[in-house]
Amino acid sequence: MALEPLLSEKSLAEYLDVSVSKLRRDREKNRGIRYQKIGNLVRYPITAIKEYQAENTVNFSSNKIWE
């Protein structure tokens, strides 16, 4: 069984262009991207990142902007 790739909180923060403290606040408030604890380390599964991005993608019709 292949292990799923994981990102550190620093790598994810860089990828999303947010601060590490923002990711930590989200975890404290039980929101944001699912994560795994490995000892004292926090890791984010790639699939969880993709799911979060898909769930939080805003789709809109260009016609509604002008209504």
C-alpha positions as CSV (number, residue, x, y, z in Angstrom):
1,M,0.0,0.0,0.0
2,A,1.4,3.4,-1.0
3,L,1.5,6.2,1.5
4,E,-0.2,9.4,0.6
5,P,2.0,12.4,0.1
6,L,1.9,14.9,3.0
7,L,2.8,18.6,3.3
8,S,4.2,20.3,6.4
9,E,2.3,23.4,7.7
10,K,5.2,25.6,6.4
11,S,5.0,24.1,2.9
12,L,1.2,24.4,2.8
13,A,1.4,28.0,4.1
14,E,3.8,28.8,1.3
15,Y,1.6,27.0,-1.3
16,L,-1.5,28.9,-0.2
17,D,0.3,32.2,0.4
18,V,-1.0,32.4,4.0
19,S,0.9,32.4,7.3
20,V,1.6,29.3,9.4
21,S,-0.3,31.1,12.3
22,K,-3.4,31.3,10.1
23,L,-3.3,27.5,9.6
24,R,-2.8,27.0,13.3
25,R,-5.8,29.3,14.1
26,D,-7.9,27.3,11.7
27,R,-6.9,24.0,13.4
28,E,-7.7,25.5,16.9
29,K,-11.2,26.5,15.6
30,N,-11.8,23.1,14.0
31,R,-12.0,24.6,10.5
32,G,-9.9,24.6,7.4
33,I,-8.0,21.7,5.9
34,R,-8.1,18.2,7.4
35,Y,-4.7,17.3,8.9
36,Q,-2.8,14.5,10.6
37,K,-0.8,14.5,13.7
38,I,2.4,12.4,13.7
39,G,3.9,12.8,17.1
40,N,4.2,16.6,17.5
41,L,4.2,17.2,13.8
42,V,1.2,18.4,11.8
43,R,0.9,17.2,8.2
44,Y,-1.7,17.9,5.5
45,P,-2.6,15.1,3.1
46,I,-2.6,16.2,-0.6
47,T,-6.1,14.8,-1.0
48,A,-7.4,16.9,1.9
49,I,-5.9,20.0,0.3
50,K,-7.5,19.2,-3.1
51,E,-10.8,18.5,-1.4
52,Y,-10.7,21.8,0.5
53,Q,-9.9,23.7,-2.6
54,A,-12.7,22.1,-4.6
55,E,-15.2,22.7,-1.8
56,N,-14.2,26.4,-1.5
57,T,-14.0,27.2,-5.1
58,V,-16.6,29.9,-5.9
59,N,-18.3,29.6,-9.3
60,F,-20.4,32.4,-10.6
61,S,-22.0,33.5,-13.7
62,S,-20.5,36.6,-15.3
63,N,-24.1,37.9,-15.8
64,K,-24.7,38.2,-12.1
65,I,-22.0,40.7,-11.6
66,W,-24.0,43.3,-13.4
67,E,-27.4,42.6,-12.0
